Amino acid sequence: MTADAPLNAETVNELRDILEEGLDELFEEYLADTPSQLQQMRAAAEDDDAAALTSVAHTLKGSSGNLGVAVVYELCRQLEERARAADIGDAAERVAAIEEAFTVARSAIQAEMNG
């Protein structure tokens, strides 16, 4: 696995062993919830709202990390760190990168669910 793989295969395999088909349900929930979180991030970036960015980035970081969605996790971690420091001048670009990473991850998740 490369550092920029959308899913951490080890984490996904461990979850699949533990949860079996329940993992697909968690993935479905993640895919359903993430677009609204991304919209909240966009709005917070547009409003220069560091507190809201911190909160939403933290939430998405957690769910991404729990499911092995590696790139989204890392980008959210970075955004959360910057937002906590009120260093959000590039927040819109960071949110766009998270959205792009989620698009890639969504395809990988759907392949995992169908595979």
MDAnalysis code that builds the backbone (N, CA, C; Angstrom):
import MDAnalysis as mda
import numpy as np

u = mda.Universe.empty(345, n_residues=115, atom_resindex=np.repeat(np.arange(115), 3), trajectory=True)
u.add_TopologyAttr("name", ["N", "CA", "C"] * 115)
u.add_TopologyAttr("resid", np.arange(1, 116))
u.add_TopologyAttr("resname", ["MET", "THR", "ALA", "ASP", "ALA", "PRO", "LEU", "ASN", "ALA", "GLU", "THR", "VAL", "ASN", "GLU", "LEU", "ARG", "ASP", "ILE", "LEU", "GLU", "GLU", "GLY", "LEU", "ASP", "GLU", "LEU", "PHE", "GLU", "GLU", "TYR", "LEU", "ALA", "ASP", "THR", "PRO", "SER", "GLN", "LEU", "GLN", "GLN", "MET", "ARG", "ALA", "ALA", "ALA", "GLU", "ASP", "ASP", "ASP", "ALA", "ALA", "ALA", "LEU", "THR", "SER", "VAL", "ALA", "HIS", "THR", "LEU", "LYS", "GLY", "SER", "SER", "GLY", "ASN", "LEU", "GLY", "VAL", "ALA", "VAL", "VAL", "TYR", "GLU", "LEU", "CYS", "ARG", "GLN", "LEU", "GLU", "GLU", "ARG", "ALA", "ARG", "ALA", "ALA", "ASP", "ILE", "GLY", "ASP", "ALA", "ALA", "GLU", "ARG", "VAL", "ALA", "ALA", "ILE", "GLU", "GLU", "ALA", "PHE", "THR", "VAL", "ALA", "ARG", "SER", "ALA", "ILE", "GLN", "ALA", "GLU", "MET", "ASN", "GLY"])
u.atoms.positions = np.array([
    [0.840, -1.188, 0.000],
    [0.000, 0.000, 0.000],
    [0.878, 1.240, 0.000],
    [0.526, 2.205, -0.816],
    [1.260, 3.458, -0.832],
    [0.632, 4.421, 0.164],
    [1.386, 5.448, 0.508],
    [0.906, 6.419, 1.486],
    [-0.327, 7.162, 0.986],
    [-0.495, 7.223, -0.330],
    [-1.638, 7.959, -0.855],
    [-2.777, 7.058, -1.316],
    [-2.777, 5.797, -0.892],
    [-3.892, 4.907, -1.204],
    [-5.135, 5.432, -0.489],
    [-6.282, 5.452, -1.172],
    [-7.475, 6.023, -0.541],
    [-7.948, 5.245, 0.683],
    [-7.718, 3.933, 0.685],
    [-8.110, 3.105, 1.824],
    [-6.893, 2.380, 2.381],
    [-6.834, 2.306, 3.698],
    [-5.800, 1.537, 4.365],
    [-6.270, 0.082, 4.359],
    [-5.660, -0.728, 3.508],
    [-6.107, -2.113, 3.317],
    [-6.059, -2.911, 4.615],
    [-5.054, -2.678, 5.428],
    [-4.941, -3.419, 6.689],
    [-6.132, -3.110, 7.603],
    [-6.470, -1.835, 7.725],
    [-7.605, -1.445, 8.561],
    [-8.899, -2.024, 8.017],
    [-9.112, -1.904, 6.710],
    [-10.339, -2.417, 6.100],
    [-10.444, -3.924, 6.294],
    [-9.336, -4.655, 6.107],
    [-9.360, -6.106, 6.287],
    [-9.660, -6.488, 7.735],
    [-9.071, -5.762, 8.679],
    [-9.350, -6.029, 10.099],
    [-10.823, -5.785, 10.416],
    [-11.352, -4.674, 9.910],
    [-12.767, -4.378, 10.140],
    [-13.665, -5.422, 9.493],
    [-13.311, -5.852, 8.286],
    [-14.107, -6.869, 7.583],
    [-14.117, -8.170, 8.395],
    [-12.949, -8.539, 8.962],
    [-12.878, -9.759, 9.778],
    [-13.773, -9.659, 11.012],
    [-13.826, -8.481, 11.608],
    [-14.597, -8.282, 12.838],
    [-16.082, -8.100, 12.542],
    [-16.381, -7.244, 11.574],
    [-17.763, -6.817, 11.339],
    [-18.471, -7.570, 10.226],
    [-17.710, -8.249, 9.388],
    [-18.246, -8.938, 8.218],
    [-19.100, -7.985, 7.390],
    [-20.363, -8.318, 7.157],
    [-21.222, -7.458, 6.318],
    [-21.566, -6.142, 7.001],
    [-21.382, -6.057, 8.307],
    [-21.644, -4.811, 9.019],
    [-20.748, -3.678, 8.545],
    [-19.599, -4.022, 7.997],
    [-18.703, -2.989, 7.489],
    [-19.353, -2.241, 6.329],
    [-20.066, -2.967, 5.479],
    [-20.739, -2.308, 4.356],
    [-21.749, -1.284, 4.863],
    [-22.441, -1.594, 5.954],
    [-23.397, -0.649, 6.532],
    [-22.679, 0.604, 7.022],
    [-21.530, 0.424, 7.667],
    [-20.762, 1.578, 8.129],
    [-20.260, 2.403, 6.947],
    [-19.806, 1.728, 5.902],
    [-19.369, 2.440, 4.701],
    [-20.532, 3.222, 4.089],
    [-21.719, 2.610, 4.032],
    [-22.893, 3.288, 3.465],
    [-23.227, 4.544, 4.268],
    [-23.148, 4.440, 5.587],
    [-23.410, 5.594, 6.449],
    [-22.362, 6.688, 6.219],
    [-21.113, 6.280, 6.106],
    [-20.030, 7.231, 5.846],
    [-20.260, 7.948, 4.516],
    [-20.605, 7.193, 3.487],
    [-20.845, 7.789, 2.165],
    [-22.059, 8.717, 2.182],
    [-23.042, 8.415, 3.013],
    [-24.236, 9.257, 3.110],
    [-23.967, 10.530, 3.909],
    [-23.158, 10.432, 4.967],
    [-22.930, 11.563, 5.871],
    [-21.865, 12.538, 5.381],
    [-20.876, 12.044, 4.692],
    [-19.722, 12.874, 4.354],
    [-20.062, 14.077, 3.461],
    [-20.926, 13.952, 2.451],
    [-21.206, 15.139, 1.631],
    [-21.716, 16.336, 2.441],
    [-22.565, 16.100, 3.443],
    [-23.057, 17.233, 4.236],
    [-21.935, 17.801, 5.107],
    [-21.027, 16.943, 5.574],
    [-19.888, 17.446, 6.343],
    [-18.977, 18.286, 5.454],
    [-18.803, 17.863, 4.219],
    [-17.989, 18.643, 3.284],
    [-18.647, 19.994, 2.996],
    [-19.971, 19.998, 2.891],
    [-20.679, 21.252, 2.671],
    [-20.493, 22.174, 3.878],
    [-20.550, 21.614, 5.074],
    [-20.326, 22.415, 6.287],
    [-18.910, 22.983, 6.298],
    [-17.956, 22.187, 5.853],
    [-16.569, 22.663, 5.778],
    [-16.439, 23.814, 4.788],
    [-17.051, 23.655, 3.620],
    [-17.009, 24.725, 2.616],
    [-17.580, 26.014, 3.177],
    [-18.733, 25.909, 3.833],
    [-19.380, 27.090, 4.405],
    [-18.499, 27.722, 5.486],
    [-17.900, 26.904, 6.330],
    [-17.028, 27.421, 7.387],
    [-15.805, 28.113, 6.797],
    [-15.268, 27.536, 5.724],
    [-14.110, 28.157, 5.062],
    [-14.507, 29.507, 4.461],
    [-15.670, 29.552, 3.816],
    [-16.146, 30.802, 3.221],
    [-16.386, 31.871, 4.283],
    [-16.816, 31.441, 5.475],
    [-17.114, 32.371, 6.572],
    [-15.899, 32.657, 7.455],
    [-14.740, 32.076, 7.110],
    [-13.545, 32.202, 7.946],
    [-13.839, 31.801, 9.399],
    [-14.576, 30.718, 9.561],
    [-15.002, 30.240, 10.873],
    [-14.086, 29.091, 11.321],
    [-13.018, 29.444, 12.029],
    [-12.030, 28.450, 12.453],
    [-12.636, 27.423, 13.405],
    [-13.530, 27.861, 14.283],
    [-14.133, 26.927, 15.241],
    [-14.975, 25.877, 14.524],
    [-15.774, 26.298, 13.560],
    [-16.589, 25.339, 12.810],
    [-15.711, 24.412, 11.980],
    [-14.660, 24.964, 11.373],
    [-13.734, 24.120, 10.613],
    [-13.093, 23.074, 11.515],
    [-12.680, 23.493, 12.696],
    [-12.068, 22.564, 13.643],
    [-13.027, 21.432, 13.964],
    [-14.260, 21.785, 14.266],
    [-15.255, 20.794, 14.663],
    [-15.562, 19.801, 13.543],
    [-15.850, 20.306, 12.355],
    [-16.222, 19.411, 11.256],
    [-15.024, 18.584, 10.805],
    [-13.851, 19.204, 10.739],
    [-12.655, 18.451, 10.351],
    [-12.381, 17.338, 11.355],
    [-12.587, 17.627, 12.638],
    [-12.366, 16.621, 13.681],
    [-13.335, 15.447, 13.507],
    [-14.592, 15.761, 13.266],
    [-15.605, 14.716, 13.095],
    [-15.296, 13.834, 11.894],
    [-15.001, 14.472, 10.749],
    [-14.723, 13.692, 9.540],
    [-13.399, 12.945, 9.671],
    [-12.441, 13.537, 10.354],
    [-11.172, 12.846, 10.607],
    [-11.438, 11.554, 11.373],
    [-12.266, 11.636, 12.394],
    [-12.556, 10.456, 13.216],
    [-13.227, 9.344, 12.435],
    [-14.275, 9.685, 11.699],
    [-14.978, 8.635, 10.958],
    [-14.095, 8.074, 9.852],
    [-13.306, 8.928, 9.222],
    [-12.396, 8.455, 8.168],
    [-11.326, 7.541, 8.748],
    [-10.764, 7.924, 9.870],
    [-9.739, 7.103, 10.509],
    [-10.283, 5.757, 10.948],
    [-11.474, 5.770, 11.519],
    [-12.078, 4.527, 11.991],
    [-12.312, 3.529, 10.866],
    [-12.598, 4.039, 9.659],
    [-12.892, 3.164, 8.524],
    [-11.702, 2.953, 7.600],
    [-10.563, 3.542, 7.934],
    [-9.371, 3.344, 7.109],
    [-9.356, 4.178, 5.847],
    [-10.097, 5.289, 5.838],
    [-10.116, 6.174, 4.673],
    [-8.932, 7.133, 4.854],
    [-7.774, 6.641, 4.449],
    [-6.486, 7.195, 4.856],
    [-6.226, 8.629, 4.407],
    [-6.430, 8.931, 3.143],
    [-6.080, 10.264, 2.641],
    [-7.039, 11.304, 3.213],
    [-8.325, 10.997, 3.260],
    [-9.286, 11.941, 3.841],
    [-8.929, 12.176, 5.307],
    [-8.602, 11.107, 6.028],
    [-8.185, 11.240, 7.426],
    [-7.018, 12.226, 7.559],
    [-5.983, 12.018, 6.776],
    [-4.776, 12.841, 6.900],
    [-5.053, 14.299, 6.538],
    [-5.805, 14.535, 5.493],
    [-6.120, 15.907, 5.104],
    [-6.987, 16.598, 6.157],
    [-7.919, 15.871, 6.741],
    [-8.747, 16.434, 7.816],
    [-7.904, 16.709, 9.058],
    [-6.960, 15.831, 9.342],
    [-6.071, 16.048, 10.486],
    [-5.294, 17.346, 10.308],
    [-4.788, 17.552, 9.110],
    [-4.027, 18.771, 8.831],
    [-4.911, 20.014, 8.933],
    [-6.124, 19.931, 8.372],
    [-7.034, 21.072, 8.429],
    [-7.425, 21.372, 9.871],
    [-7.704, 20.343, 10.634],
    [-8.072, 20.539, 12.043],
    [-6.936, 21.235, 12.797],
    [-5.725, 20.776, 12.565],
    [-4.561, 21.370, 13.228],
    [-4.435, 22.854, 12.874],
    [-4.567, 23.166, 11.593],
    [-4.468, 24.563, 11.149],
    [-5.607, 25.393, 11.725],
    [-6.814, 24.843, 11.715],
    [-7.971, 25.587, 12.209],
    [-7.859, 25.844, 13.711],
    [-7.343, 24.877, 14.463],
    [-7.137, 25.078, 15.909],
    [-6.183, 26.243, 16.161],
    [-5.240, 26.425, 15.249],
    [-4.269, 27.520, 15.369],
    [-4.778, 28.800, 14.699],
    [-6.041, 28.778, 14.234],
    [-6.659, 29.908, 13.540],
    [-5.853, 30.319, 12.302],
    [-5.201, 29.336, 11.683],
    [-4.412, 29.553, 10.471],
    [-5.198, 28.971, 9.297],
    [-6.229, 29.719, 8.862],
    [-7.152, 29.159, 7.877],
    [-7.178, 29.948, 6.576],
    [-6.107, 30.661, 6.282],
    [-6.045, 31.424, 5.045],
    [-6.182, 30.568, 3.795],
    [-5.749, 29.314, 3.888],
    [-5.840, 28.408, 2.739],
    [-6.923, 27.343, 2.943],
    [-7.882, 27.631, 3.801],
    [-8.900, 26.636, 4.139],
    [-9.701, 26.188, 2.923],
    [-10.044, 27.107, 2.045],
    [-10.847, 26.723, 0.865],
    [-10.098, 25.711, 0.008],
    [-8.790, 25.919, -0.168],
    [-7.987, 24.974, -0.944],
    [-7.885, 23.635, -0.226],
    [-7.752, 23.684, 1.083],
    [-7.672, 22.434, 1.858],
    [-8.987, 21.660, 1.789],
    [-10.104, 22.366, 1.875],
    [-11.406, 21.713, 1.765],
    [-11.566, 21.105, 0.378],
    [-11.134, 21.815, -0.653],
    [-11.211, 21.274, -2.017],
    [-10.388, 19.989, -2.139],
    [-9.233, 19.958, -1.494],
    [-8.402, 18.743, -1.523],
    [-9.101, 17.589, -0.806],
    [-9.786, 17.899, 0.299],
    [-10.530, 16.862, 1.027],
    [-11.672, 16.344, 0.155],
    [-12.362, 17.252, -0.527],
    [-13.454, 16.833, -1.415],
    [-12.936, 15.925, -2.524],
    [-11.806, 16.285, -3.088],
    [-11.211, 15.466, -4.147],
    [-10.815, 14.088, -3.605],
    [-10.205, 14.079, -2.431],
    [-9.807, 12.803, -1.810],
    [-11.028, 11.946, -1.503],
    [-12.116, 12.575, -1.084],
    [-13.341, 11.826, -0.801],
    [-13.900, 11.213, -2.078],
    [-13.840, 11.932, -3.179],
    [-14.324, 11.399, -4.458],
    [-13.564, 10.130, -4.826],
    [-12.256, 10.164, -4.664],
    [-11.427, 8.978, -4.938],
    [-11.767, 7.863, -3.947],
    [-11.881, 8.231, -2.673],
    [-12.191, 7.234, -1.636],
    [-13.561, 6.607, -1.862],
    [-14.530, 7.418, -2.295],
    [-15.876, 6.886, -2.533],
    [-15.828, 5.755, -3.559],
    [-15.062, 5.940, -4.625],
    [-14.925, 4.884, -5.636],
    [-14.278, 3.642, -5.039],
    [-13.231, 3.842, -4.224],
    [-12.562, 2.698, -3.587],
    [-13.492, 1.988, -2.609],
    [-14.284, 2.749, -1.879],
    [-15.238, 2.154, -0.924],
    [-16.292, 1.353, -1.678],
    [-16.816, 1.931, -2.747],
    [-17.834, 1.218, -3.524],
    [-17.265, -0.069, -4.114],
    [-16.014, -0.024, -4.563],
    [-15.367, -1.238, -5.073],
    [-15.210, -2.258, -3.951],
    [-14.829, -1.807, -2.778],
    [-14.680, -2.698, -1.619],
    [-16.024, -3.341, -1.258],
    [-17.072, -2.551, -1.294],
    [-18.403, -3.081, -0.953],
    [-18.891, -4.073, -2.004],
    [-18.516, -3.863, -3.256],
    [-18.967, -4.743, -4.336],
    [-18.031, -5.932, -4.545],
    [-16.842, -5.867, -3.890],
    [-15.803, -6.849, -4.173],
    [-15.902, -8.079, -3.385],
])
